[in-house]
Amino acid sequence: MQGLVRYDRNDAVSPSASRDAFLSQTEPRSFLLGLPFSNDELRFGFPRKSHGGVVNGDGGSGSGYRLLPQPLTQCSVYDLKGKILALAKDQVGCRFLQERMRSLASPEEVSFVFLELIGNVVELMLDPSGNYVFQKLVEICCEEQRTSIILMVTKPNFQLVNISLDSHGTRAVQKLLEYVTTQEQRNLIMLALCPGIVALTKDSNGLHVIEHCLKLFSNEDNKYILDIVANNCFDIATDRSGCCVMQYCVDHAQGETKERLMNEIIINASLLADDCYGNYVVQHLVSLKIQRTTESILRQLKNKFFSLSCNKYGSNVVEKFFHDSGELYSTQIISELLCNPNVSMLLVDPYGNYVIKSALCVSKGPIRNTLRELVERHYPMMRNNLYGKKLLGWFDKWKLRQM
């Protein structure tokens, strides 16, 4: 599965340059990324754009900050009044602001920056550079200020969901979740996310927000998420991103909530087992090695193991049973396969031959002998088939190891 982009709690760096490279610059004319600014450009702290006396911090979008009274590196935070938003959305300015915000000495300075940005936090969260400034703002704010931020991003319907679906916004939301400290804040976030839970689980950006909630919040707080996931089990489990979220939900749910979620997966097991994504969810439940869960899945898949063995995805589920369910259940499955009149077709099937191989590895006693006889009896047929030939090559070596 695909992985979460993580940043150090104390440092959010722009993708264009590392923090170490930024901090290593010591000369005034190279303080910002080491760029060789002219003396005139140093007056403004940034390379000057030709926009009629306005230096644009957003690449010329028009919402720029006016000429600064002194070089940017010498400005106090109060000198940046009215210019902080534009700085935050500039590739170089965002790094300067992060460093300046890290060294703010008083609550008054933090409040000043907060008031400069609070009206535009959604814009910042979605901005390629601004989202890093937002993350730093979340770190330095007090509890009351964070509540104000949460109110701002959750007020319009679906706004927090839409931010979470964005490639930049998802990082900002994850940082915000890490600094949630009160029940009021958690309730606001959950109410805002719930209408879009299914969409978030099936999105490569949104899934990280769901996983963050499951990791950071209590089972009681996450009950809203888990109930919605359970209600939409098949839809989510058969999605590329959703199947990962489903497994994460199983691992983090507790008590009755976990039981309900697992029961929904079990009920859908026969449909999930041969699905390109759903099979991973079934395998995950088998890997937990909970006896009653394993038995329940076996009942759902009874008389279907032959067709699963010939399926690209279902064959993985069958092999998972062999390796993780124990000898008793493996023997039941192998017996079902051997009782099928077409069992010899597994020997030359692109996927079934792997099932036979795994069955030989895990079986013992009489059932293993029956499998060996099956292979030996169909040598001629297997020699004339690509997959049968591969199985025979493995089988001959395997027999030597058994001696």
N, C-alpha and C positions, 0 to 999 in steps of 0.2 A: 504494500500500500504505500502509497504515497505519503511524504513526511512534512511536519509542521516547521515553518521557518521560525526559529527562536532567536531572541535577542537577550543579551544580558540585562538584568533588571536595572542596572545603573547606566547603561549606555545604549542608545539607539543610533545607529550610524547610517548615513545615506549610502545607497548601493554604489555610488560612483567613486568613493574613496574611503579608506579605513580611518578609524579614529586615531590610530597611531601615526599615520601619515600626516593627519591634520595637526596633531599636537607637536609633531617634530619640527614644525616651521618656527623659526625664532626671529628672523628679520622682519621688521614692520612691513616692507614691501612684499614679503612672501608669506605673511601670516595666514592669509586665506588661500589654502590649497597650494601655496608656493607659486601662485601665478605672477608673472613679471609685470605688475601694474606700472603704469606711468605715474609721474608725480601728480598729474591732474586726477588720475583715477584713484590714487590713494586718498585724495580729498574726500571722496565719497565712500570709500571702503569697498567698492565693487567696480568692475569694468563698466565704464559709462556707456549707456545706450543713447542713441540719437533720437530721443522722443521729446524734443522741445523742453529740455531742462528737467525732465523727470527720469530718474533711474528706475527701471522696472525690475521688480523682484520676481516676476512671474513670466519672464521671457517675452515681455511686451504685450501682455494682455490688456493693459490699460489701467490696472489697479495697482499702480506702483507707489513707491515711497519717495518723497521729495528730497532734494539735496540736504545732506546732513551737515550740521554746523562744524563738524570735525571728523577726522578719520573714524571709521566704524569701531576699530579696536580700542579707541579712547573714549567711546561714548558710555555713559552710565545707562542703566536700564530705563531711567526716566527720560533720557535724551531720545529714546526710540518711540516716544508716544505717537500713536497714529501710524507707525511704520512697522510694527511688530508682525502684523498679519502678512504683509508683503515680504518681509524678511523670511518668515516661516515657509513661504511657498517658493522661495528661491533655493536652488541647489546648494549654493555656497552659504547663503544666509541661514539656512536651517541648521547647518553645522555650527555656525557662530552662535546662534541662539541656544542651542543645546548646551554648549560649553558655558555660556553666560548664565543660563538657568540653573546649571549644576552648582554654580558658586553664589547664588543669591543668598545674601546674608541675613535678611530679616523677613518676617511674615508680611510686612508692608510691601516689600519688593515683589514677593510672590503674588500678593493680592493685585498689585499693579499689572503684572503680566496676565494674570487670570482675567481681570476685567477687560484687558485689551483683546483677549481672544475668545471669551465665553460666547459671544454672539455669533461666532463663525466656526465653532468646533466641528460641525458636520462637514463644512467645506475643508477644514484641515484634515480630518480623518480620511477623506477620499483623495487627498492630494499626494502625489508621489514623494514630495519633500515634506510637506506639512504634517503628514501622519507621524513623522519622527518627533516633531516639536510637540504634537498632541500627546504622544507617549511620555515625553519628558514632563509635560504639564501635569499629567495624571500622577506622576511620581512625586512631584513637589507640593501638590495641593493638599489642603487639609480635608477632613472628612466632609464638612459642610459644603466645601467647594466641589468635591467630587459628586455629591448628591445633586448639586446644581447642573453639573455636566450631564449626569445620567438623566435628569429631567429634560434637559435640552435635546438629547439624542433619542429619547423614547416618546416624546410628546406626540408627534404626528404618527398615525397608523403606518406600520410597516417600515418606518424609517430605519430603525435599528437592524431589521432584517436586511434591508437593501444595502446598508453599510457593510454588514457582515458578509454579503455576497461579493463585495468588491475586493480586488486583490490587495489594495492598500488599506481599505477599511477593516478588513478582517484582522490585520495586525493591531490596529488601533483598538478594536473591540476586545481582543485578547488581553492587551495590556490593561484596559479598563477593568476587565473581570478579575485580574490579578490583584487589584487594589480595592475591590469591593469589601466593605467592613461591617455594614449594618444590614439588618433584615429588611429595612425599607428599601435599600438599594437593590438587594437581591429580588425583592418582590417586583419592583419596577422593571427590572431587566427581564425577568421571567414572563411577565405579562406582555412585554413588548416583543419577545421572541416567539411565544407560543403560536401565533397565527402563521408563522413561517417555518415551523420546525421541519416539516417534510421537505420543503425546498432547500433548507440549510443542510439537511443530512445528505442530500443528493448533489451537493455542489462542492467542488474541490476547495473553495475558500470557506464556505459556510460550515463545512464539517469540523473545521478546527475550532470554531466558536462553540459548537455543541460539545466537542470533546473537552474543551476548557471548562465549561459549566459542570460537566460530569466529574471532572478531576478536582475542581475547587470548591464546589458547593455540596451541601449535605444531601443525603438520599431523599429527605423530605422536600427540600427545595427543588430537586431534580425530578420529583414525581410527575410534574406536568410534562416534562420532556419525555420521560420514559413511557407514560401512558399513551402519548401521541404516537411514539415509535411503535409500541405494541399494537395499537389500532391500525397502523399502516405497515404491518410487518412485511408482507409479501412485496409491496411496492418498494419499500426501502431496501430490503435484503437482496432484491434482484437488480440493484443499481450499482454501478462501479464504485462510487463513493459511499453509497448507503450501506453496502455490505460491510465496509470497514467500521462505520458508525455503529451498526447493529452489534458487531462483536465487542466494541468498546462499551456499549450499553450493558451487555450481558456481564462484562467483567466488573463494572462499577455499580450496578444495581444491587440492592439488598432486600432481604425478606420477601414479603408478598409481591412487591413490585418486580423483583427478579424472577420469581416463580411464574408470574403472569407473562412476562416477556418470553421466557423459555418455553412456556406452553404454546404460545402463538407460533414460535418457530417450529416446534414439534408438529403441530397441526398442519403446517404447510411443508413439512419435510419432504414429502414425495414430489412436490412441485419444485422445491428449492434444490433438491439433490442433483438434478441434471441441468440446472441453470448455470450459465457461465460465471455468475457472481454469487448466486444463492448457495452454490455448493460449499463455498468457503464458510458460510454461516453454519451449515449443518456440521461440517468438519470441526468447527470450533466447539460446538456443543459436545461432540464425541470426545474431543481432546480433554474436556474437563473431567472425564472419567467418573462421572456421577452415575451410579448403577441404575437408579430409577429413570434417569434421563436417557441413558443408553438403551434400556429396555423399551422405553416409550418410542424412541426413534426406530428401533428394530421392528416394532409392531406396525408402525406407519409404512415401512419399506418392505414388509413381508411380501414375498412372491414378485418382487420387483428388482431383486438383486441381479438377475441375469441381464435384463435390459439396461440397468445402470452400468453393468460391467462392460457393455458395448458402447457406452456413451463417453465422449471425451471428458466431460465434467463429472458425471456420475461415477465413473471408474475410480476417480480420486476419493470419493466418499467411501466406496467399498474398501479400498486399500487402507483408508483411515481407520475403519472398523477393525481390520486385521491387525493393525499395529497398536491401536490404543484401547480396544474394548476387552481384551483378554481372551484366553483360549476357549472358554465356554461359548461366547457369542460368535467368535470367529468360526468355530466348528459348525454352529447353526447355519451361518451364511454359506460356508463351503458345501454343506450337505444340500442346501437348497439349489446351489449351482449344479452339483453332480446329479441331482434328480431331474434336471431339465434335459429333455431329449436332444436338444441342440448344443449340449455342453461342449462338444468337440469344436464348435465354431469359435469358441473363446481362444483356442490355441492359435488360430490364424487371424484373429481380429486385431486391428491396430491398437485397441485399448484393452481388450480382453486378455491379450497375452501377458500384459503387466499384472492383471488381477491374478492370473494363474501363478505367475512368478511369486507374487507376494503371498499367495495362499500356501505354496510349497514351503516358503520360508517360515511361516508362523505355525503351521499345522504340526501335529504330532501323532504318532501311533497309526492306527488303522486308516484314519482319514487321509493322512499323508501318503500311505501306501496306495490308496485308491487313486490319488492324484498322479502319483508316479506311473501307475499302470495306464492311466488315461493318456499321458504323454507318450509313453512307449508304444502304445497300441496304434497311435496315429502318426508315427514317424514318417511313413511315405507321403502322407498328405502335407505334413509340415515342411518337408524338404523342398516342396515345389511352391512354397509361399514365402514372400519376403519376411513377414512377421513371424511365421512359424519357424523359419530358418534361424532367426535371431533368438527365439526362445529355446530352440534346440541347442544352439551354441552355449547359452547360459546353463541349460539343464545338464549338459554333459560335464561341465566344470563343477556344477553344484553336486552332482552325484559323486564325483571324486572326493570332494571335501567331506562328504558324509561317511566315507569309508574309514 
